[in-house]
């Protein structure tokens, strides 16, 4: 098989003027492993520990003030994935993901937060220019929601 290992380590120091967004000092980073077991089967594992600063603001309407989309002070993300190319035109994927962190309320209180998800997908590429795919999954956030998702896509590439 063919392995690729990636790693990132960062000394992180953040300060924020909002009381509801506490600062953070510590080590963040990621470790990933991609393994191509055969020409048809690929596996992936990823472990990431990071702050939510890169997804801080979300604007819900034109002219509205931006809202915080991620209040997590620190999140640890574990992800496992697999891909299988049944033929040159047909492929399948599966991904499991778990995010563990804490959410800071506007009053400054910190609460535990975890989200788990699994997604399965299939793709079909009848020609070099046309690609079709569908996937479905489930996401569960503790004390918040259970969501089932499904989607399909079609892509036409002009060459």
C-alpha positions in Angstrom: 0.0 0.0 0.0 0.9 3.7 -0.3 0.8 5.8 2.9 0.9 9.6 3.3 1.1 11.1 6.7 0.6 14.8 7.3 1.0 16.8 10.5 0.6 20.3 11.7 1.5 21.7 15.2 0.9 25.3 16.1 1.5 27.3 19.3 -1.8 29.3 19.4 -2.5 32.4 21.3 -5.8 34.2 20.8 -7.3 37.2 22.6 -10.8 38.6 22.1 -12.5 41.8 23.2 -15.9 40.1 23.7 -16.5 38.6 27.2 -18.5 35.8 25.5 -15.5 34.8 23.4 -12.7 33.8 25.8 -9.1 33.9 24.8 -7.0 30.7 24.3 -3.3 29.8 24.6 -2.1 26.3 23.9 -1.1 23.8 21.3 -3.3 23.1 18.3 -2.7 21.1 15.2 -3.6 18.0 13.2 -2.4 14.5 12.3 -3.6 12.7 9.2 -3.0 9.4 7.5 -4.1 8.5 4.0 -3.6 4.9 3.0 -4.2 3.4 -0.4 -4.6 -0.2 0.4 -5.1 -1.3 -3.2 -5.8 0.5 -6.5 -9.5 0.4 -5.6 -9.5 0.9 -1.8 -8.4 4.0 0.1 -8.6 4.7 3.8 -8.2 8.0 5.7 -7.9 8.9 9.4 -7.6 12.5 10.7 -7.3 13.9 14.2 -7.5 17.7 14.6 -7.5 20.0 17.6 -8.3 23.6 16.8 -10.1 26.7 17.8 -13.2 27.8 16.0 -11.8 31.2 14.9 -11.9 30.4 11.2 -15.7 30.1 11.3 -16.5 32.9 13.6 -19.0 35.1 11.7 -22.1 34.4 9.6 -24.4 37.0 8.0 -28.0 35.8 7.8 -29.4 38.7 5.8 -28.1 41.7 3.7 -27.4 44.6 6.1 -27.8 42.5 9.2 -25.0 42.3 11.8 -22.9 39.1 11.6 -23.5 36.3 14.1 -21.0 33.9 15.5 -21.5 30.5 13.8 -19.0 28.7 16.0 -18.7 29.5 19.7 -16.4 26.6 20.4 -13.3 27.6 22.3 -11.5 24.4 21.3 -12.7 21.4 19.3 -11.1 18.0 18.9 -12.2 16.4 15.6 -11.8 12.7 14.8 -12.6 11.5 11.3 -12.4 8.1 9.5 -13.1 7.6 5.9 -13.0 5.0 3.2 -13.3 5.1 -0.6 -13.8 2.2 -2.9 -13.6 2.4 -6.7 -15.8 -0.6 -7.9 -15.0 0.1 -11.5 -13.5 3.0 -13.5 -16.9 4.6 -13.5 -18.5 3.7 -10.2 -17.2 4.6 -6.7 -18.4 4.5 -3.1 -17.4 6.5 0.0 -18.1 6.3 3.8 -17.1 8.8 6.4 -17.5 8.9 10.2 -16.8 12.1 12.1 -17.0 13.1 15.8 -16.3 16.6 17.1 -15.9 17.2 20.8 -15.7 20.6 22.3 -17.3 23.2 24.5 -19.6 26.0 23.6 -19.4 29.4 25.3 -22.7 31.2 25.9 -23.2 34.9 25.5 -23.0 35.2 29.3 -19.6 33.5 29.3 -20.6 30.0 30.7 -19.0 27.0 29.1 -21.0 23.9 28.2 -19.9 20.6 26.7 -20.7 20.0 23.1 -20.3 17.0 20.8 -21.5 16.2 17.3 -21.3 12.9 15.5 -22.0 12.3 11.8 -21.9 9.5 9.2 -22.2 9.9 5.5 -22.3 7.3 2.7 -22.1 8.2 -1.0 -22.0 6.8 -4.5 -20.8 8.3 -7.7 -21.1 7.4 -11.3 -19.1 8.9 -14.2 -20.6 7.6 -17.5 -18.2 9.8 -19.5 -15.1 11.9 -18.9 -17.4 15.0 -19.0 -20.4 13.9 -16.9 -20.3 13.0 -13.2 -23.3 12.0 -11.1 -23.3 11.4 -7.4 -25.6 10.9 -4.4 -25.0 10.8 -0.7 -27.0 10.4 2.5 -26.1 10.7 6.1 -27.1 11.4 9.7 -25.8 14.0 12.1 -26.4 14.1 15.9 -25.6 17.0 18.2 -25.9 16.2 21.9 -28.9 18.0 23.4 -29.6 19.8 20.2 -30.8 17.9 17.1 -30.8 14.7 15.0 -30.7 15.4 11.3 -30.9 13.1 8.3 -29.6 14.5 5.0 -29.6 13.4 1.4 -28.4 15.0 -1.8 -27.5 14.4 -5.4 -25.5 16.3 -7.9 -24.7 16.3 -11.5 -21.6 17.9 -13.1 -20.9 18.6 -16.7 -17.3 19.6 -17.6 -16.5 21.2 -20.9 -13.1 20.1 -22.2 
